[in-house]
Amino acid sequence: MAHRYILAVDYEKCTGCHLCELACSIKHYGVVNPYLSRITIITKPEIQASTPVYCLQCNDAMCARACPANAIYFDDKTGAWLIDYNKCIGCRECVYACPFGAISLTVKAEPIKCDLCGGDPECVKVCPHGAIFYGPEYEVVRKLKKGKAVGIVYEVLEKGIEVPAGNRVKEAEEAVKTLYRIWEERKKLNI
Amino acid sequence: MYGWGGKVIYVDLTREKVVVQPLSETEAKMYLGGRGLNSYRLFKMVKPGIDPLSPENVLCLANGVLAGTALPMTSRTEISSLSPLSGILGDGNAGGEFSAILKHAGYDQIVITGRASKPKYIWIEDDTVEIRDASDLWGLKVSEMVDTLRDIHGDDIAVAGIGPAGEHLVRFATTMIDKYHSGARGTGAVWGSKNLKAIAVRGTKGVEIADPETFFKLAKEDEEWFKKNEFVKKIYSVIGTHYGLLAWHPGWKYFEKYLGPEELPEGIRPVDLAKYEVGRTQCFSCPVSCKDVYKLPKWNEYGVSSEFESIYALGANNAITDTEAILKMEQMADEYGMDVITLGDTLAMAKFLYEKGIITDTDTGGIPLRWGDAETQIKLIEMIAYREGFGNKLAEGYRNFAKIVGPEALKYSYDVKGLSRGWYHVDFLNGIFTLAHATSTRGADHLRGRSWAYWENDRNMDPELPLKLLEGGLPDYRKDPVGALIVSERACTLTDSIGRCKGSINSWPQAIPLVWKYPLFKGLAKLLTAATGYEFTEEKLVEIADRIYLIEMAFNVRQGIKKKHYAVPFPPEIINTPKIQAEIKRHWEMVDEYLKRRGCDVETAVPKRETLKKLGIEWVADEIENKEFPEWDGPPLWPLDKYPRGR
């Protein structure tokens, strides 16, 4: 059986810059407008929560179940649930049915949802922090696991510090080292 | 209109009237947007010699022609008015989401005049613009205010507004954008004087681009550069401007000395600050996460964006090394809405004067001002925000505070045109570096002509980049500092006018898109042509930048700025040494050369008619030629008991 392709976001890596929203609206409509994006970032930086809301392409999709016109179908090739706009009657049941609020509406109240860009998602390419993954399920899940594990290990190492996410100090130390290295390289160039 | 929102909002608070007018094509092409549009509007609308805190002052907010497009880092709001801190042109440039969302609602500028009889806020939702009652918001701290507005209007809004410091007319109160982004030069006090608490906006229309294919291709190329750049990825996105603590030699104990990277005491090193960090964030559409989110366990509170400036001004310059306390002060400055640089430097100056005996316990109301005393400083910050006790005097801000104390204190005010010189070495001239402070149109400032000297001091740029740029027609700052400065000033003016971030990696070449590919302004010209559908060229952009800069100079001429105000300050102890005297001589030579090349009269520093005519703004000459304006000496200060005080 062929592997299922999935799109997933590492919430801890997302900083909430909204570039994926812009890329999505450009890809599908050629304009810059977060309200026409199929991925939405809800940010609350003070508690470091940037939560991307996007279609999870459920195995048993509530939107497809709710659709009275049977307009939502599964595309085996990309692993996306797609809307057949020839069948869609614009009742918006899918919007209400989705447990995650992942289906948006255009100004004409047409439902829009993530179509995984036909297998080449634009948001994955634009994300500056590599927080969005797309690929076969085993690969994506592995990447998420690894990201989480590294965080946990650092936290254990830095137990002495009573603040969350102790790996920040390690990262800062690395950054300072890089700074000194760049200075050294500059000196050699003699400019 | 493509690229632009195409509309300007005029709000008269006295009559509670809102008028929305289309942005004229000519204005758009001549001034682009952002700082250009603001400075032009202020020159047209602000009469010379008015009190900055009177209803006659005008407050402008503008976003820039490329704001809210998919070009990375286009998230800057320019907030301009006649500054209550300096008494000349004052504009702050802040990040956040406000700029982009205002554009998505279809607007390029908001112009606010008059004074409301009761606290008000402005609500903008696409085509709806309303003045609403803000009695419930008045008195709230910035984060409380933003949260309340989000409760009312939903969490997809952006908010610009003020905290208690702005309400109490603290002269260095800032306009706060989306909680943590601050636009300085005292614009916050102008909001307060107008009884305006906030502007909240929701925009669902987006931006239309004339030639999307070309534009998004170029925007992508630009973003790729940031993604690949090692400095951005490994340093700037990890420790943000904290790296400046190592690179920029922050001042210690009111500039008693400057700390090299090895001398930094424990507590204010980047690694110490990282201990309190819980995450990173940034502004709208920016791939560089330069802002830290930190937690203060002692207070069980969070804060965002502890920049280099806050750590140096509130910490090092006051000899405070308690990391958590410094972060707390930074968070308080955000909550009350105050500029950290002026705040920190004013406090440090007060401590210095106290040590010298120029001010005593009688002046401070019995509060001892000791170096390194974090607890008292936290108390003082609160007193400043509410203008309580000694805080009332400090709230007048750096030079104004010294002026109140007396001439003995004024000698130690290291300012240019009323603005503190920040962390820059006051006791040495670095040619272009200092010249940039003297020629800045809003007073001493590190972001007006981010000069090529950064290359020397800020050893972090891609080594290949400046060489490529030099090929592209940038004068070598070592041989021709004045020429290099003028190019820097043009770059900064354009950056502010398109709405892009200059701080993105702390040098202007990155702020002008695609510099590495099409040297200097050619890449920007391509982007603007693709975005707007109008033909832009490098030459046209240079002309636009000069037009904006000269309008700003003319604005300051009307406020009484003479040539002598291009001087830079020195500590009185060293000013008469031969070394410094030689430096000063060189400085004035450079100022003369600068004024000549800018097309100004070398004796009076007034822009010449022929220069203005060449730039298509001869009408500006009618306003300043052969007229006498009273010499500038800071803004008119009120009697201390006239300000709103207490909670």
Interface residues (C-beta under 8 A of the other chain):
Chain A: T15 G16 C17 H18 L19 L22 A23 S25 I26 G30 V31 V32 N33 P34 Y35 L36 I42 T43 P45 E46 I47 Q48 S50 V107 V126 P128 H129 I161 E162 V163 P164 A165 R168 V169 E171 A172 E173 E174 A175 V176 T178 L179 I182 W183 E185 R186 L189 I191
Chain B: G68 T69 A70 P72 E97 H104 S143 D155 K179 Y180 T204 K205 G206 V207 E208 I209 P212 F216 E223 F226 K227 E230 F231 K234 I235 S237 V238 I239 H242 Y243 L246 A247 P270 V271 L273 A274 K275 Y276 E277 V278 G279 R280 T281 Q282 C283 F284 S285 C286 P287 V288 S289 K291 V293 K295 P297 Y302 G303 V304 R459 N460 P463 P466 L467
